Amino acid sequence: MTIQQVIGKTRELVDEKTAAKILNVSPGTLSVWRSTGRYNLPFTKCGRLVRYDKAVLDAWLDSRTRQTGATA
């Protein structure tokens, strides 16, 4: 693997507190979502630490954007 490939695969991982700020929820809410599986919001465990990929958070927010009030 070349250095360019490694750089291309680099992800911007953010901690739970930062992820919560991005999503405008509390870190406790993220914890509940993880434990209940309420939303399909992927996360990474590094030992006891929880990390979120910023690009995944942005994509998740985009996928929840609605043009109308319909929830279907």
N, CA, C and O atoms as a Tripos MOL2 file, in Angstrom:
@<TRIPOS>MOLECULE
protein
  288   287    72     0     0
PROTEIN
NO_CHARGES

@<TRIPOS>ATOM
      1 N           0.8520   -1.1720    0.0000 N.3       1 MET1
      2 CA          0.0000    0.0000    0.0000 C.3       1 MET1
      3 C           0.9010    1.2400    0.0000 C.2       1 MET1
      4 O           1.8590    1.3390    0.7670 O.2       1 MET1
      5 N           0.5610    2.1770   -0.8840 N.am      2 THR2
      6 CA          1.3460    3.4040   -0.9720 C.3       2 THR2
      7 C           0.8470    4.4110    0.0610 C.2       2 THR2
      8 O          -0.2310    4.2550    0.6340 O.2       2 THR2
      9 N           1.6430    5.4320    0.2800 N.am      3 ILE3
     10 CA          1.2690    6.4740    1.2330 C.3       3 ILE3
     11 C          -0.0010    7.1940    0.7690 C.2       3 ILE3
     12 O          -0.8150    7.6060    1.5950 O.2       3 ILE3
     13 N          -0.1710    7.3470   -0.5360 N.am      4 GLN4
     14 CA         -1.3700    7.9920   -1.0760 C.3       4 GLN4
     15 C          -2.6240    7.1700   -0.7660 C.2       4 GLN4
     16 O          -3.6830    7.7300   -0.4800 O.2       4 GLN4
     17 N          -2.5000    5.8420   -0.8220 N.am      5 GLN5
     18 CA         -3.6300    4.9820   -0.4920 C.3       5 GLN5
     19 C          -3.9720    5.0890    0.9890 C.2       5 GLN5
     20 O          -5.1430    5.1130    1.3680 O.2       5 GLN5
     21 N          -2.9430    5.1520    1.8150 N.am      6 VAL6
     22 CA         -3.1700    5.2950    3.2550 C.3       6 VAL6
     23 C          -3.8600    6.6160    3.5540 C.2       6 VAL6
     24 O          -4.8120    6.6620    4.3340 O.2       6 VAL6
     25 N          -3.3850    7.6850    2.9390 N.am      7 ILE7
     26 CA         -3.9870    9.0060    3.1480 C.3       7 ILE7
     27 C          -5.4360    9.0010    2.6750 C.2       7 ILE7
     28 O          -6.3010    9.5900    3.3240 O.2       7 ILE7
     29 N          -5.7080    8.3450    1.5560 N.am      8 GLY8
     30 CA         -7.0600    8.2690    1.0180 C.3       8 GLY8
     31 C          -8.0110    7.5260    1.9360 C.2       8 GLY8
     32 O          -9.2120    7.7940    1.9250 O.2       8 GLY8
     33 N          -7.4960    6.5980    2.7300 N.am      9 LYS9
     34 CA         -8.3360    5.8210    3.6340 C.3       9 LYS9
     35 C          -8.4410    6.4400    5.0200 C.2       9 LYS9
     36 O          -9.1610    5.9190    5.8730 O.2       9 LYS9
     37 N          -7.7460    7.5260    5.2560 N.am     10 THR10
     38 CA         -7.7850    8.1680    6.5670 C.3      10 THR10
     39 C          -9.1860    8.6950    6.8380 C.2      10 THR10
     40 O          -9.7900    9.3770    6.0100 O.2      10 THR10
     41 N          -9.6780    8.3620    8.0150 N.am     11 ARG11
     42 CA        -11.0020    8.8190    8.4290 C.3      11 ARG11
     43 C         -10.8330    9.8230    9.5500 C.2      11 ARG11
     44 O          -9.9130    9.7290   10.3610 O.2      11 ARG11
     45 N         -11.7220   10.7640    9.5770 N.am     12 GLU12
     46 CA        -11.7190   11.7300   10.6720 C.3      12 GLU12
     47 C         -12.6500   11.2090   11.7560 C.2      12 GLU12
     48 O         -13.8690   11.3610   11.6720 O.2      12 GLU12
     49 N         -12.0600   10.5920   12.7760 N.am     13 LEU13
     50 CA        -12.8550   10.0670   13.8830 C.3      13 LEU13
     51 C         -12.9940   11.1350   14.9510 C.2      13 LEU13
     52 O         -12.0240   11.7970   15.3180 O.2      13 LEU13
     53 N         -14.2160   11.2950   15.4450 N.am     14 VAL14
     54 CA        -14.4780   12.2650   16.5030 C.3      14 VAL14
     55 C         -15.0060   11.5290   17.7210 C.2      14 VAL14
     56 O         -15.5900   10.4510   17.6050 O.2      14 VAL14
     57 N         -14.7980   12.1170   18.8830 N.am     15 ASP15
     58 CA        -15.2670   11.4800   20.1110 C.3      15 ASP15
     59 C         -16.7780   11.6890   20.2680 C.2      15 ASP15
     60 O         -17.4080   12.4100   19.4940 O.2      15 ASP15
     61 N         -17.3300   11.0420   21.2810 N.am     16 GLU16
     62 CA        -18.7720   11.0710   21.4980 C.3      16 GLU16
     63 C         -19.2870   12.4910   21.7500 C.2      16 GLU16
     64 O         -20.3580   12.8590   21.2680 O.2      16 GLU16
     65 N         -18.5380   13.2720   22.4910 N.am     17 LYS17
     66 CA        -18.9610   14.6360   22.8060 C.3      17 LYS17
     67 C         -19.0350   15.4890   21.5310 C.2      17 LYS17
     68 O         -19.9840   16.2490   21.3370 O.2      17 LYS17
     69 N         -18.0340   15.3520   20.6770 N.am     18 THR18
     70 CA        -18.0180   16.1060   19.4200 C.3      18 THR18
     71 C         -19.1320   15.6300   18.4990 C.2      18 THR18
     72 O         -19.8050   16.4430   17.8660 O.2      18 THR18
     73 N         -19.3320   14.3120   18.4220 N.am     19 ALA19
     74 CA        -20.4020   13.7570   17.5940 C.3      19 ALA19
     75 C         -21.7570   14.2770   18.0680 C.2      19 ALA19
     76 O         -22.6160   14.6140   17.2530 O.2      19 ALA19
     77 N         -21.9440   14.3390   19.3640 N.am     20 ALA20
     78 CA        -23.2020   14.8430   19.9150 C.3      20 ALA20
     79 C         -23.4270   16.3030   19.5190 C.2      20 ALA20
     80 O         -24.5500   16.6950   19.2040 O.2      20 ALA20
     81 N         -22.3740   17.0960   19.5340 N.am     21 LYS21
     82 CA        -22.4940   18.5010   19.1240 C.3      21 LYS21
     83 C         -22.8770   18.6060   17.6560 C.2      21 LYS21
     84 O         -23.7130   19.4300   17.2850 O.2      21 LYS21
     85 N         -22.2620   17.7670   16.8140 N.am     22 ILE22
     86 CA        -22.5640   17.7800   15.3830 C.3      22 ILE22
     87 C         -24.0340   17.4560   15.1470 C.2      22 ILE22
     88 O         -24.6800   18.0620   14.2920 O.2      22 ILE22
     89 N         -24.5590   16.4990   15.9060 N.am     23 LEU23
     90 CA        -25.9440   16.0580   15.7280 C.3      23 LEU23
     91 C         -26.9410   16.8590   16.5690 C.2      23 LEU23
     92 O         -28.1520   16.6720   16.4570 O.2      23 LEU23
     93 N         -26.4170   17.7520   17.4120 N.am     24 ASN24
     94 CA        -27.2460   18.5830   18.2920 C.3      24 ASN24
     95 C         -28.0830   17.7310   19.2550 C.2      24 ASN24
     96 O         -29.2680   17.9880   19.4690 O.2      24 ASN24
     97 N         -27.4390   16.7210   19.8210 N.am     25 VAL25
     98 CA        -28.0500   15.8770   20.8550 C.3      25 VAL25
     99 C         -27.0470   15.7610   21.9990 C.2      25 VAL25
    100 O         -25.9150   16.2290   21.8790 O.2      25 VAL25
    101 N         -27.4480   15.1470   23.0950 N.am     26 SER26
    102 CA        -26.5240   14.9710   24.2070 C.3      26 SER26
    103 C         -25.7150   13.6830   24.0130 C.2      26 SER26
    104 O         -26.1630   12.7720   23.3180 O.2      26 SER26
    105 N         -24.5340   13.6040   24.6210 N.am     27 PRO27
    106 CA        -23.7750   12.3460   24.5750 C.3      27 PRO27
    107 C         -24.5840   11.1740   25.1440 C.2      27 PRO27
    108 O         -24.4420   10.0410   24.6850 O.2      27 PRO27
    109 N         -25.4240   11.4440   26.1350 N.am     28 GLY28
    110 CA        -26.2740   10.3990   26.6980 C.3      28 GLY28
    111 C         -27.2580    9.8470   25.6690 C.2      28 GLY28
    112 O         -27.5460    8.6500   25.6510 O.2      28 GLY28
    113 N         -27.7660   10.7270   24.8180 N.am     29 THR29
    114 CA        -28.6720   10.2900   23.7510 C.3      29 THR29
    115 C         -27.9480    9.3510   22.7960 C.2      29 THR29
    116 O         -28.5040    8.3320   22.3840 O.2      29 THR29
    117 N         -26.7170    9.6860   22.4430 N.am     30 LEU30
    118 CA        -25.9430    8.7960   21.5720 C.3      30 LEU30
    119 C         -25.7330    7.4380   22.2320 C.2      30 LEU30
    120 O         -25.7970    6.4020   21.5710 O.2      30 LEU30
    121 N         -25.4850    7.4500   23.5220 N.am     31 SER31
    122 CA        -25.3000    6.1980   24.2530 C.3      31 SER31
    123 C         -26.5630    5.3400   24.2040 C.2      31 SER31
    124 O         -26.4890    4.1270   24.0090 O.2      31 SER31
    125 N         -27.7150    5.9730   24.3810 N.am     32 VAL32
    126 CA        -28.9830    5.2430   24.3120 C.3      32 VAL32
    127 C         -29.1980    4.6940   22.8980 C.2      32 VAL32
    128 O         -29.6020    3.5420   22.7360 O.2      32 VAL32
    129 N         -28.9330    5.5050   21.8860 N.am     33 TRP33
    130 CA        -29.0840    5.0430   20.5080 C.3      33 TRP33
    131 C         -28.2010    3.8320   20.2310 C.2      33 TRP33
    132 O         -28.6250    2.8920   19.5600 O.2      33 TRP33
    133 N         -26.9600    3.8540   20.7540 N.am     34 ARG34
    134 CA        -26.0450    2.7220   20.5430 C.3      34 ARG34
    135 C         -26.5770    1.4700   21.2240 C.2      34 ARG34
    136 O         -26.5910    0.3930   20.6270 O.2      34 ARG34
    137 N         -27.0120    1.6090   22.4660 N.am     35 SER35
    138 CA        -27.4170    0.4330   23.2400 C.3      35 SER35
    139 C         -28.7390   -0.1570   22.7730 C.2      35 SER35
    140 O         -28.9520   -1.3650   22.8820 O.2      35 SER35
    141 N         -29.6310    0.6840   22.2540 N.am     36 THR36
    142 CA        -30.9330    0.1870   21.8170 C.3      36 THR36
    143 C         -30.9770   -0.1130   20.3210 C.2      36 THR36
    144 O         -31.8810   -0.8050   19.8510 O.2      36 THR36
    145 N         -30.0050    0.4060   19.5750 N.am     37 GLY37
    146 CA        -30.0240    0.2330   18.1220 C.3      37 GLY37
    147 C         -31.1360    1.0360   17.4620 C.2      37 GLY37
    148 O         -31.5980    0.6930   16.3740 O.2      37 GLY37
    149 N         -31.5550    2.0910   18.1160 N.am     38 ARG38
    150 CA        -32.6740    2.8930   17.6030 C.3      38 ARG38
    151 C         -32.4010    3.4220   16.1990 C.2      38 ARG38
    152 O         -33.2830    3.3820   15.3410 O.2      38 ARG38
    153 N         -31.2060    3.9100   15.9610 N.am     39 TYR39
    154 CA        -30.8210    4.4060   14.6400 C.3      39 TYR39
    155 C         -29.6070    3.6380   14.1570 C.2      39 TYR39
    156 O         -28.7690    3.2050   14.9480 O.2      39 TYR39
    157 N         -29.5260    3.4770   12.8520 N.am     40 ASN40
    158 CA        -28.3820    2.8090   12.2560 C.3      40 ASN40
    159 C         -27.2650    3.8460   12.0810 C.2      40 ASN40
    160 O         -27.0180    4.3390   10.9800 O.2      40 ASN40
    161 N         -26.6090    4.1550   13.1810 N.am     41 LEU41
    162 CA        -25.5410    5.1540   13.1940 C.3      41 LEU41
    163 C         -24.2470    4.4480   13.5900 C.2      41 LEU41
    164 O         -23.9800    4.2650   14.7780 O.2      41 LEU41
    165 N         -23.4460    4.0530   12.6050 N.am     42 PRO42
    166 CA        -22.2360    3.2820   12.9030 C.3      42 PRO42
    167 C         -21.2530    4.0330   13.7990 C.2      42 PRO42
    168 O         -21.1240    5.2550   13.7120 O.2      42 PRO42
    169 N         -20.5710    3.2940   14.6480 N.am     43 PHE43
    170 CA        -19.5510    3.8470   15.5330 C.3      43 PHE43
    171 C         -18.4170    2.8380   15.6360 C.2      43 PHE43
    172 O         -18.5680    1.6740   15.2620 O.2      43 PHE43
    173 N         -17.2920    3.2940   16.1410 N.am     44 THR44
    174 CA        -16.1080    2.4540   16.3060 C.3      44 THR44
    175 C         -15.7390    2.4160   17.7770 C.2      44 THR44
    176 O         -15.7060    3.4490   18.4450 O.2      44 THR44
    177 N         -15.4650    1.2340   18.2750 N.am     45 LYS45
    178 CA        -14.9950    1.0870   19.6580 C.3      45 LYS45
    179 C         -13.4830    0.9110   19.6250 C.2      45 LYS45
    180 O         -12.9600    0.0640   18.9000 O.2      45 LYS45
    181 N         -12.7980    1.7090   20.4060 N.am     46 CYS46
    182 CA        -11.3480    1.6180   20.5780 C.3      46 CYS46
    183 C         -11.1300    1.3870   22.0700 C.2      46 CYS46
    184 O         -10.9660    2.3330   22.8410 O.2      46 CYS46
    185 N         -11.1310    0.1240   22.4590 N.am     47 GLY47
    186 CA        -11.1000   -0.1730   23.8900 C.3      47 GLY47
    187 C         -12.4150    0.2840   24.4890 C.2      47 GLY47
    188 O         -13.4810   -0.1420   24.0450 O.2      47 GLY47
    189 N         -12.3500    1.1500   25.4960 N.am     48 ARG48
    190 CA        -13.5690    1.6930   26.0980 C.3      48 ARG48
    191 C         -14.0570    2.9530   25.4110 C.2      48 ARG48
    192 O         -15.1440    3.4480   25.7100 O.2      48 ARG48
    193 N         -13.2620    3.4700   24.4970 N.am     49 LEU49
    194 CA        -13.6090    4.7160   23.8230 C.3      49 LEU49
    195 C         -14.5250    4.4700   22.6410 C.2      49 LEU49
    196 O         -14.4030    3.4660   21.9400 O.2      49 LEU49
    197 N         -15.4400    5.3970   22.4290 N.am     50 VAL50
    198 CA        -16.3510    5.3410   21.2850 C.3      50 VAL50
    199 C         -15.9810    6.4780   20.3480 C.2      50 VAL50
    200 O         -15.7940    7.6180   20.7740 O.2      50 VAL50
    201 N         -15.8780    6.1530   19.0670 N.am     51 ARG51
    202 CA        -15.5450    7.1540   18.0570 C.3      51 ARG51
    203 C         -16.5340    7.0660   16.9080 C.2      51 ARG51
    204 O         -17.0350    5.9900   16.5800 O.2      51 ARG51
    205 N         -16.8080    8.2110   16.3040 N.am     52 TYR52
    206 CA        -17.6920    8.2960   15.1490 C.3      52 TYR52
    207 C         -16.9120    8.8910   13.9850 C.2      52 TYR52
    208 O         -16.1040    9.8010   14.1660 O.2      52 TYR52
    209 N         -17.1620    8.3680   12.7900 N.am     53 ASP53
    210 CA        -16.5550    8.9010   11.5740 C.3      53 ASP53
    211 C         -17.3600   10.1310   11.1720 C.2      53 ASP53
    212 O         -18.5690   10.0390   10.9630 O.2      53 ASP53
    213 N         -16.7010   11.2740   11.0640 N.am     54 LYS54
    214 CA        -17.3960   12.5290   10.7500 C.3      54 LYS54
    215 C         -18.1340   12.4310    9.4260 C.2      54 LYS54
    216 O         -19.2500   12.9370    9.3110 O.2      54 LYS54
    217 N         -17.5450   11.7980    8.4320 N.am     55 ALA55
    218 CA        -18.2030   11.6570    7.1220 C.3      55 ALA55
    219 C         -19.4870   10.8320    7.2570 C.2      55 ALA55
    220 O         -20.4730   11.1110    6.5760 O.2      55 ALA55
    221 N         -19.4820    9.8310    8.1210 N.am     56 VAL56
    222 CA        -20.6820    9.0110    8.3420 C.3      56 VAL56
    223 C         -21.7640    9.8340    9.0370 C.2      56 VAL56
    224 O         -22.9440    9.7220    8.7070 O.2      56 VAL56
    225 N         -21.3570   10.6630   10.0010 N.am     57 LEU57
    226 CA        -22.3340   11.5350   10.6740 C.3      57 LEU57
    227 C         -22.9880   12.4820    9.6710 C.2      57 LEU57
    228 O         -24.2040   12.6680    9.6830 O.2      57 LEU57
    229 N         -22.1710   13.0770    8.8030 N.am     58 ASP58
    230 CA        -22.7020   13.9930    7.7910 C.3      58 ASP58
    231 C         -23.6490   13.2730    6.8430 C.2      58 ASP58
    232 O         -24.7100   13.8000    6.5080 O.2      58 ASP58
    233 N         -23.2770   12.0740    6.4090 N.am     59 ALA59
    234 CA        -24.1230   11.2900    5.5040 C.3      59 ALA59
    235 C         -25.4290   10.8920    6.1960 C.2      59 ALA59
    236 O         -26.4930   10.8990    5.5780 O.2      59 ALA59
    237 N         -25.3380   10.5450    7.4820 N.am     60 TRP60
    238 CA        -26.5300   10.1660    8.2380 C.3      60 TRP60
    239 C         -27.4970   11.3480    8.3290 C.2      60 TRP60
    240 O         -28.7040   11.1890    8.1430 O.2      60 TRP60
    241 N         -26.9590   12.5250    8.6130 N.am     61 LEU61
    242 CA        -27.8050   13.7210    8.6630 C.3      61 LEU61
    243 C         -28.4450   13.9840    7.3040 C.2      61 LEU61
    244 O         -29.6330   14.2960    7.2290 O.2      61 LEU61
    245 N         -27.6710   13.8620    6.2380 N.am     62 ASP62
    246 CA        -28.2090   14.0720    4.8920 C.3      62 ASP62
    247 C         -29.3350   13.0940    4.5860 C.2      62 ASP62
    248 O         -30.3270   13.4630    3.9580 O.2      62 ASP62
    249 N         -29.1840   11.8510    5.0270 N.am     63 SER63
    250 CA        -30.1960   10.8310    4.7450 C.3      63 SER63
    251 C         -31.4940   11.0990    5.5010 C.2      63 SER63
    252 O         -32.5390   10.5650    5.1310 O.2      63 SER63
    253 N         -31.4480   11.8990    6.5320 N.am     64 ARG64
    254 CA        -32.6350   12.1920    7.3380 C.3      64 ARG64
    255 C         -33.3010   13.5100    6.9290 C.2      64 ARG64
    256 O         -34.3040   13.9080    7.5220 O.2      64 ARG64
    257 N         -32.7520   14.1780    5.9290 N.am     65 THR65
    258 CA        -33.3090   15.4420    5.4550 C.3      65 THR65
    259 C         -34.5780   15.1670    4.6560 C.2      65 THR65
    260 O         -34.5820   14.3280    3.7550 O.2      65 THR65
    261 N         -35.6420   15.8680    4.9860 N.am     66 ARG66
    262 CA        -36.9340   15.6850    4.3440 C.3      66 ARG66
    263 C         -37.3310   16.9650    3.6050 C.2      66 ARG66
    264 O         -37.0080   18.0750    4.0270 O.2      66 ARG66
    265 N         -38.0370   16.7760    2.4960 N.am     67 GLN67
    266 CA        -38.5480   17.9080    1.7330 C.3      67 GLN67
    267 C         -39.9780   18.2520    2.1290 C.2      67 GLN67
    268 O         -40.4510   19.3620    1.8860 O.2      67 GLN67
    269 N         -40.6670   17.2800    2.7480 N.am     68 THR68
    270 CA        -42.0490   17.4880    3.1860 C.3      68 THR68
    271 C         -42.1890   16.9840    4.6040 C.2      68 THR68
    272 O         -41.2250   16.4920    5.1900 O.2      68 THR68
    273 N         -43.3620   17.1010    5.1480 N.am     69 GLY69
    274 CA        -43.6310   16.6190    6.4970 C.3      69 GLY69
    275 C         -43.8700   15.1190    6.5660 C.2      69 GLY69
    276 O         -44.0170   14.5640    7.6550 O.2      69 GLY69
    277 N         -43.9100   14.4590    5.4150 N.am     70 ALA70
    278 CA        -44.1640   13.0130    5.3880 C.3      70 ALA70
    279 C         -43.0160   12.2760    6.0500 C.2      70 ALA70
    280 O         -41.8500   12.6050    5.8320 O.2      70 ALA70
    281 N         -43.3470   11.2790    6.8610 N.am     71 THR71
    282 CA        -42.2990   10.5240    7.5700 C.3      71 THR71
    283 C         -42.0660    9.1600    6.9540 C.2      71 THR71
    284 O         -41.2530    8.3950    7.4730 O.2      71 THR71
    285 N         -42.7310    8.8320    5.8930 N.am     72 ALA72
    286 CA        -42.5740    7.5100    5.2700 C.3      72 ALA72
    287 C         -41.3020    7.3950    4.4920 C.2      72 ALA72
    288 O         -41.0260    6.3460    3.9100 O.2      72 ALA72
@<TRIPOS>BOND
     1     1     2 1
     2     2     3 1
     3     3     4 2
     4     3     5 am
     5     5     6 1
     6     6     7 1
     7     7     8 2
     8     7     9 am
     9     9    10 1
    10    10    11 1
    11    11    12 2
    12    11    13 am
    13    13    14 1
    14    14    15 1
    15    15    16 2
    16    15    17 am
    17    17    18 1
    18    18    19 1
    19    19    20 2
    20    19    21 am
    21    21    22 1
    22    22    23 1
    23    23    24 2
    24    23    25 am
    25    25    26 1
    26    26    27 1
    27    27    28 2
    28    27    29 am
    29    29    30 1
    30    30    31 1
    31    31    32 2
    32    31    33 am
    33    33    34 1
    34    34    35 1
    35    35    36 2
    36    35    37 am
    37    37    38 1
    38    38    39 1
    39    39    40 2
    40    39    41 am
    41    41    42 1
    42    42    43 1
    43    43    44 2
    44    43    45 am
    45    45    46 1
    46    46    47 1
    47    47    48 2
    48    47    49 am
    49    49    50 1
    50    50    51 1
    51    51    52 2
    52    51    53 am
    53    53    54 1
    54    54    55 1
    55    55    56 2
    56    55    57 am
    57    57    58 1
    58    58    59 1
    59    59    60 2
    60    59    61 am
    61    61    62 1
    62    62    63 1
    63    63    64 2
    64    63    65 am
    65    65    66 1
    66    66    67 1
    67    67    68 2
    68    67    69 am
    69    69    70 1
    70    70    71 1
    71    71    72 2
    72    71    73 am
    73    73    74 1
    74    74    75 1
    75    75    76 2
    76    75    77 am
    77    77    78 1
    78    78    79 1
    79    79    80 2
    80    79    81 am
    81    81    82 1
    82    82    83 1
    83    83    84 2
    84    83    85 am
    85    85    86 1
    86    86    87 1
    87    87    88 2
    88    87    89 am
    89    89    90 1
    90    90    91 1
    91    91    92 2
    92    91    93 am
    93    93    94 1
    94    94    95 1
    95    95    96 2
    96    95    97 am
    97    97    98 1
    98    98    99 1
    99    99   100 2
   100    99   101 am
   101   101   102 1
   102   102   103 1
   103   103   104 2
   104   103   105 am
   105   105   106 1
   106   106   107 1
   107   107   108 2
   108   107   109 am
   109   109   110 1
   110   110   111 1
   111   111   112 2
   112   111   113 am
   113   113   114 1
   114   114   115 1
   115   115   116 2
   116   115   117 am
   117   117   118 1
   118   118   119 1
   119   119   120 2
   120   119   121 am
   121   121   122 1
   122   122   123 1
   123   123   124 2
   124   123   125 am
   125   125   126 1
   126   126   127 1
   127   127   128 2
   128   127   129 am
   129   129   130 1
   130   130   131 1
   131   131   132 2
   132   131   133 am
   133   133   134 1
   134   134   135 1
   135   135   136 2
   136   135   137 am
   137   137   138 1
   138   138   139 1
   139   139   140 2
   140   139   141 am
   141   141   142 1
   142   142   143 1
   143   143   144 2
   144   143   145 am
   145   145   146 1
   146   146   147 1
   147   147   148 2
   148   147   149 am
   149   149   150 1
   150   150   151 1
   151   151   152 2
   152   151   153 am
   153   153   154 1
   154   154   155 1
   155   155   156 2
   156   155   157 am
   157   157   158 1
   158   158   159 1
   159   159   160 2
   160   159   161 am
   161   161   162 1
   162   162   163 1
   163   163   164 2
   164   163   165 am
   165   165   166 1
   166   166   167 1
   167   167   168 2
   168   167   169 am
   169   169   170 1
   170   170   171 1
   171   171   172 2
   172   171   173 am
   173   173   174 1
   174   174   175 1
   175   175   176 2
   176   175   177 am
   177   177   178 1
   178   178   179 1
   179   179   180 2
   180   179   181 am
   181   181   182 1
   182   182   183 1
   183   183   184 2
   184   183   185 am
   185   185   186 1
   186   186   187 1
   187   187   188 2
   188   187   189 am
   189   189   190 1
   190   190   191 1
   191   191   192 2
   192   191   193 am
   193   193   194 1
   194   194   195 1
   195   195   196 2
   196   195   197 am
   197   197   198 1
   198   198   199 1
   199   199   200 2
   200   199   201 am
   201   201   202 1
   202   202   203 1
   203   203   204 2
   204   203   205 am
   205   205   206 1
   206   206   207 1
   207   207   208 2
   208   207   209 am
   209   209   210 1
   210   210   211 1
   211   211   212 2
   212   211   213 am
   213   213   214 1
   214   214   215 1
   215   215   216 2
   216   215   217 am
   217   217   218 1
   218   218   219 1
   219   219   220 2
   220   219   221 am
   221   221   222 1
   222   222   223 1
   223   223   224 2
   224   223   225 am
   225   225   226 1
   226   226   227 1
   227   227   228 2
   228   227   229 am
   229   229   230 1
   230   230   231 1
   231   231   232 2
   232   231   233 am
   233   233   234 1
   234   234   235 1
   235   235   236 2
   236   235   237 am
   237   237   238 1
   238   238   239 1
   239   239   240 2
   240   239   241 am
   241   241   242 1
   242   242   243 1
   243   243   244 2
   244   243   245 am
   245   245   246 1
   246   246   247 1
   247   247   248 2
   248   247   249 am
   249   249   250 1
   250   250   251 1
   251   251   252 2
   252   251   253 am
   253   253   254 1
   254   254   255 1
   255   255   256 2
   256   255   257 am
   257   257   258 1
   258   258   259 1
   259   259   260 2
   260   259   261 am
   261   261   262 1
   262   262   263 1
   263   263   264 2
   264   263   265 am
   265   265   266 1
   266   266   267 1
   267   267   268 2
   268   267   269 am
   269   269   270 1
   270   270   271 1
   271   271   272 2
   272   271   273 am
   273   273   274 1
   274   274   275 1
   275   275   276 2
   276   275   277 am
   277   277   278 1
   278   278   279 1
   279   279   280 2
   280   279   281 am
   281   281   282 1
   282   282   283 1
   283   283   284 2
   284   283   285 am
   285   285   286 1
   286   286   287 1
   287   287   288 2
@<TRIPOS>SUBSTRUCTURE
     1 MET1         2 RESIDUE 1 A MET
     2 THR2         6 RESIDUE 1 A THR
     3 ILE3        10 RESIDUE 1 A ILE
     4 GLN4        14 RESIDUE 1 A GLN
     5 GLN5        18 RESIDUE 1 A GLN
     6 VAL6        22 RESIDUE 1 A VAL
     7 ILE7        26 RESIDUE 1 A ILE
     8 GLY8        30 RESIDUE 1 A GLY
     9 LYS9        34 RESIDUE 1 A LYS
    10 THR10       38 RESIDUE 1 A THR
    11 ARG11       42 RESIDUE 1 A ARG
    12 GLU12       46 RESIDUE 1 A GLU
    13 LEU13       50 RESIDUE 1 A LEU
    14 VAL14       54 RESIDUE 1 A VAL
    15 ASP15       58 RESIDUE 1 A ASP
    16 GLU16       62 RESIDUE 1 A GLU
    17 LYS17       66 RESIDUE 1 A LYS
    18 THR18       70 RESIDUE 1 A THR
    19 ALA19       74 RESIDUE 1 A ALA
    20 ALA20       78 RESIDUE 1 A ALA
    21 LYS21       82 RESIDUE 1 A LYS
    22 ILE22       86 RESIDUE 1 A ILE
    23 LEU23       90 RESIDUE 1 A LEU
    24 ASN24       94 RESIDUE 1 A ASN
    25 VAL25       98 RESIDUE 1 A VAL
    26 SER26      102 RESIDUE 1 A SER
    27 PRO27      106 RESIDUE 1 A PRO
    28 GLY28      110 RESIDUE 1 A GLY
    29 THR29      114 RESIDUE 1 A THR
    30 LEU30      118 RESIDUE 1 A LEU
    31 SER31      122 RESIDUE 1 A SER
    32 VAL32      126 RESIDUE 1 A VAL
    33 TRP33      130 RESIDUE 1 A TRP
    34 ARG34      134 RESIDUE 1 A ARG
    35 SER35      138 RESIDUE 1 A SER
    36 THR36      142 RESIDUE 1 A THR
    37 GLY37      146 RESIDUE 1 A GLY
    38 ARG38      150 RESIDUE 1 A ARG
    39 TYR39      154 RESIDUE 1 A TYR
    40 ASN40      158 RESIDUE 1 A ASN
    41 LEU41      162 RESIDUE 1 A LEU
    42 PRO42      166 RESIDUE 1 A PRO
    43 PHE43      170 RESIDUE 1 A PHE
    44 THR44      174 RESIDUE 1 A THR
    45 LYS45      178 RESIDUE 1 A LYS
    46 CYS46      182 RESIDUE 1 A CYS
    47 GLY47      186 RESIDUE 1 A GLY
    48 ARG48      190 RESIDUE 1 A ARG
    49 LEU49      194 RESIDUE 1 A LEU
    50 VAL50      198 RESIDUE 1 A VAL
    51 ARG51      202 RESIDUE 1 A ARG
    52 TYR52      206 RESIDUE 1 A TYR
    53 ASP53      210 RESIDUE 1 A ASP
    54 LYS54      214 RESIDUE 1 A LYS
    55 ALA55      218 RESIDUE 1 A ALA
    56 VAL56      222 RESIDUE 1 A VAL
    57 LEU57      226 RESIDUE 1 A LEU
    58 ASP58      230 RESIDUE 1 A ASP
    59 ALA59      234 RESIDUE 1 A ALA
    60 TRP60      238 RESIDUE 1 A TRP
    61 LEU61      242 RESIDUE 1 A LEU
    62 ASP62      246 RESIDUE 1 A ASP
    63 SER63      250 RESIDUE 1 A SER
    64 ARG64      254 RESIDUE 1 A ARG
    65 THR65      258 RESIDUE 1 A THR
    66 ARG66      262 RESIDUE 1 A ARG
    67 GLN67      266 RESIDUE 1 A GLN
    68 THR68      270 RESIDUE 1 A THR
    69 GLY69      274 RESIDUE 1 A GLY
    70 ALA70      278 RESIDUE 1 A ALA
    71 THR71      282 RESIDUE 1 A THR
    72 ALA72      286 RESIDUE 1 A ALA
